[in-house]
Amino acid sequence: MRGTFVVALLCMAALAWRPARCLAQGRSPGAIGGGELVVPEHVTTPREVETRTGDMAFWTNPPAFKHELFTFARVRYDKNPYAQRNRRTGGWTTDLPDSDINLSYRLQQMTSIRVEADGRILRLTDPALSGYPFLFVSAPGAFDVTEEEAAALRQHLLNGGFLLMDDFWGEAEWEQCAEAMAKVFPDRSFAELPLSHPLYHGVFEITAKHQNANVRMGTDSQFSGVTWERPDAKEVHHRAITDDAGRVMVLALHNTDTADGWERENDNDYYFHNFSEKIAFPLGVNIIHYIMTH
């Protein structure tokens, strides 16, 4: 299912990159307390979503790799009742499209993985779902699934797929996420992924579960020290659901906004060096490296 990806270690021991001006630099309206993006149902790729500048990263791959490319696939979902009442929970469009494009760019830039220059937006009932081993759910505190969607996701994950969930804060949003995933796996539950897990020791050596603040709080944190969005969201959790063989099928990054580190890397120099460079990109690259090789 995952193809024959060959992943190399980065060509440097520590990050020495700088914000790349060729990256998407749009600011998703729903990222920090604003209105959400309105994305028509027919839109299927991040490049079809308008950004602030329209200045997008682009690269090409040899034709021989056409069927062996990693693709960042974002799940489009309908909000649960809790999120419909609580605007702060965001939704599936949070950090779209820049986070998807920027992480894809960094992945092909810093590793030997061949990466599709454009990602994919799809619903869980899309017949093409099986072609995307990596799925991403943004703002999973708002995530909900129908019985049909739960069955499709269950089959996809048990067949070798992987789901990454990111950018939700506090106990109420955690409960909503756990409730949705209980529809998918009523017989499985989340467990904290220990730092001894190989996922943290792949391309980068990750020794702590750092909190990636959103760009506003991250920029202000140099003065305030506050990186959490809610009083009950100070502790970062990386919780996983595994299959019978112990393979990680689902990873939920709770009380952290990793995707803002991907999306907003070019917004502020302090934010880039302290969050995008040190936390968000290393974790994102390690996750993809791990799931595409295990």
C-alpha positions in Angstrom: 0.0 0.0 0.0 2.8 2.4 0.8 4.9 1.8 -2.3 8.6 1.5 -2.3 9.7 4.7 -0.7 13.4 5.0 0.2 14.1 7.5 2.9 17.5 9.1 3.6 18.7 10.9 6.7 18.9 14.7 6.3 22.2 16.0 4.9 22.8 17.9 8.1 22.8 17.0 11.8 20.7 19.9 12.8 18.4 22.2 10.9 20.0 25.1 9.2 17.3 26.0 6.8 15.7 29.5 6.5 12.2 30.4 5.6 11.8 29.8 1.9 10.1 32.6 0.0 8.8 30.1 -2.6 6.6 28.5 0.1 2.9 29.2 0.3 2.5 32.2 2.6 -1.2 32.4 2.9 -3.0 33.1 6.2 -6.0 30.9 6.7 -8.8 33.1 8.0 -9.8 30.5 10.6 -6.4 30.0 12.1 -6.7 32.2 15.1 -10.2 33.1 16.1 -11.4 34.3 12.7 -14.0 32.9 10.2 -13.4 29.6 8.5 -12.4 29.1 5.0 -15.3 28.2 2.7 -14.1 25.5 0.4 -16.5 24.3 -2.3 -17.1 20.5 -2.4 -15.5 20.2 -5.8 -12.2 21.4 -4.5 -9.9 18.4 -4.2 -6.3 19.9 -3.8 -4.8 22.6 -1.5 -3.6 24.6 -4.6 -7.3 25.2 -5.4 -7.6 27.1 -2.1 -6.8 30.8 -2.2 -3.8 32.0 -0.2 -2.7 35.4 0.8 0.0 35.8 -1.9 -0.6 33.0 -4.3 3.2 32.4 -4.2 3.3 28.6 -4.1 6.1 26.1 -3.8 6.4 23.9 -6.9 8.7 21.1 -7.9 8.6 18.3 -10.4 9.3 14.6 -10.2 10.7 12.2 -12.8 7.9 10.4 -14.7 9.1 7.1 -13.4 8.1 8.1 -9.9 4.5 8.9 -10.9 3.0 6.1 -8.8 5.6 6.3 -6.0 5.0 9.7 -4.6 4.1 10.6 -1.0 0.9 12.7 -1.0 -0.3 14.8 2.0 -4.0 14.0 2.1 -6.3 16.1 4.3 -9.7 14.7 5.4 -12.8 16.8 4.8 -15.4 16.2 7.5 -18.6 17.6 9.0 -18.4 19.3 12.4 -19.8 17.6 15.5 -22.5 19.3 17.5 -20.0 20.5 20.1 -18.0 22.4 17.5 -21.1 23.8 15.9 -21.8 25.5 19.3 -18.1 26.4 20.0 -16.5 28.5 17.3 -13.0 28.2 18.8 -12.7 24.6 17.9 -12.0 25.4 14.3 -12.7 22.8 11.6 -11.2 20.7 8.8 -9.9 23.8 6.9 -7.7 25.0 9.8 -4.2 25.9 8.5 -5.3 25.0 4.9 -3.6 25.2 2.4 -0.2 26.4 3.6 0.5 23.7 6.3 0.0 20.9 3.8 2.1 22.5 1.0 4.9 23.7 3.3 5.4 20.4 5.0 5.4 18.6 1.6 8.0 21.1 0.4 10.2 20.6 3.4 9.9 16.8 3.2 11.1 16.6 -0.4 13.7 19.3 0.3 15.3 17.6 3.4 14.9 13.9 2.6 15.0 11.6 -0.4 11.3 10.9 -0.3 9.7 11.8 -3.6 6.7 14.1 -2.7 3.7 15.2 -4.7 3.9 19.0 -5.1 0.1 19.2 -4.5 -1.8 17.4 -1.8 -5.3 16.0 -1.7 -8.5 16.9 0.0 -11.0 14.1 0.3 -13.8 12.7 2.3 -13.5 9.3 4.0 -16.0 7.8 1.7 -14.0 8.8 -1.4 -13.4 5.7 -3.6 -9.8 6.9 -3.9 -9.1 6.7 -0.2 -7.0 3.6 -0.4 -4.5 5.3 -2.5 -3.5 7.7 0.3 -1.8 5.9 3.2 -1.2 9.2 5.1 -4.3 11.1 6.2 -4.5 14.3 8.2 -7.3 15.6 10.3 -7.1 19.2 11.5 -8.9 20.4 14.6 -10.1 16.9 15.7 -12.0 18.5 18.5 -14.5 19.2 15.8 -14.2 15.8 14.1 -17.2 13.6 13.5 -17.9 10.6 11.4 -21.0 8.9 10.1 -21.4 5.1 10.3 -20.3 4.8 6.7 -17.3 7.1 7.2 -16.3 5.2 10.4 -16.4 1.9 8.5 -14.3 3.3 5.6 -11.7 4.7 7.9 -11.5 1.5 10.0 -10.9 -0.6 6.9 -8.3 1.9 5.6 -6.3 2.0 8.8 -6.5 -1.8 9.4 -5.2 -2.2 5.8 -2.1 -0.3 6.5 -3.2 3.4 6.5 -2.3 6.0 9.0 -4.2 9.0 10.5 -2.5 12.1 12.0 -4.7 14.4 14.1 -3.4 17.8 15.3 -4.4 21.2 16.7 -6.9 20.7 19.5 -6.8 22.0 23.0 -8.2 21.1 26.5 -10.2 18.2 27.9 -13.5 19.0 26.2 -12.0 18.8 22.7 -10.1 15.7 23.6 -13.4 14.0 24.7 -14.9 14.9 21.3 -12.0 13.5 19.4 -12.0 10.3 21.5 -15.8 9.9 21.0 -15.4 10.1 17.2 -12.6 7.6 17.1 -14.6 5.2 19.3 -17.0 5.0 16.4 -14.1 3.9 14.3 -12.5 1.5 16.8 -15.0 0.6 19.6 -12.7 -2.1 20.7 -9.5 0.0 20.8 -8.4 3.0 22.8 -5.7 5.7 22.8 -2.5 5.3 24.8 0.4 7.7 25.3 3.2 7.1 22.9 6.5 6.9 24.9 9.5 8.9 23.8 11.4 5.6 23.5 9.2 4.8 20.4 11.2 4.6 17.1 9.1 7.4 15.7 11.1 9.9 17.8 14.5 8.5 16.7 14.3 8.5 12.9 15.5 11.4 10.9 15.6 13.7 13.9 16.3 12.8 17.5 13.3 14.1 19.5 13.7 13.9 23.3 10.6 15.8 24.5 7.0 16.5 23.5 7.3 20.2 23.0 4.3 22.5 22.7 4.0 24.2 19.3 2.1 27.4 19.9 0.0 29.1 17.3 1.9 31.9 15.6 0.4 34.7 17.8 1.1 33.1 21.1 4.4 31.7 19.9 5.6 35.1 19.0 4.4 36.6 22.3 5.9 33.7 24.3 9.4 35.3 24.1 8.0 37.8 26.7 5.1 35.8 28.4 6.4 32.3 28.3 2.8 31.1 27.6 2.4 28.7 24.7 -0.9 27.0 25.5 -4.3 28.2 24.4 -6.4 27.2 27.4 -5.7 26.7 31.1 -6.4 23.0 30.9 -4.1 22.5 27.9 -0.6 23.0 29.3 0.6 19.4 29.0 1.3 18.0 25.5 0.1 14.5 24.7 1.0 12.3 21.7 -1.6 9.5 22.0 -1.8 6.5 19.6 -4.1 3.8 18.5 -2.3 0.6 17.4 -3.2 -2.5 15.5 -2.8 -6.1 16.8 0.8 -6.1 15.8 1.6 -2.8 17.6 1.7 -0.7 14.4 0.6 2.9 15.0 -2.6 3.5 13.0 -3.6 6.8 14.6 -1.5 9.5 16.3 -3.3 12.4 18.0 -1.1 15.5 18.9 -3.1 17.1 21.7 -2.5 20.5 23.3 -0.2 21.6 20.5 -0.6 23.3 17.1 2.1 21.5 15.0 0.5 22.5 11.7 0.7 26.2 12.6 4.5 25.7 12.7 4.3 24.4 9.1 1.8 27.0 7.9 3.3 30.1 9.5 7.0 29.5 9.1 7.5 32.7 7.2 5.4 35.0 9.4 7.9 35.8 12.1 11.6 35.2 12.6 11.3 34.3 16.3 8.4 31.9 15.6 10.3 30.2 12.8 13.5 29.5 14.8 11.8 28.5 18.0 8.7 26.6 16.8 8.8 25.8 13.0 12.4 24.8 12.9 12.8 23.2 16.3 9.4 21.5 16.9 7.0 21.4 14.0 9.1 20.3 11.0 11.2 17.8 12.9 8.1 16.1 14.3 6.3 16.2 11.0 9.2 14.7 9.1 9.8 12.0 11.7 6.1 11.0 11.7 6.1 10.6 7.9 9.5 8.9 7.8 8.3 6.4 10.4 4.8 5.6 9.0 6.1 5.2 5.4 8.8 2.7 6.5 6.9 0.6 9.1 
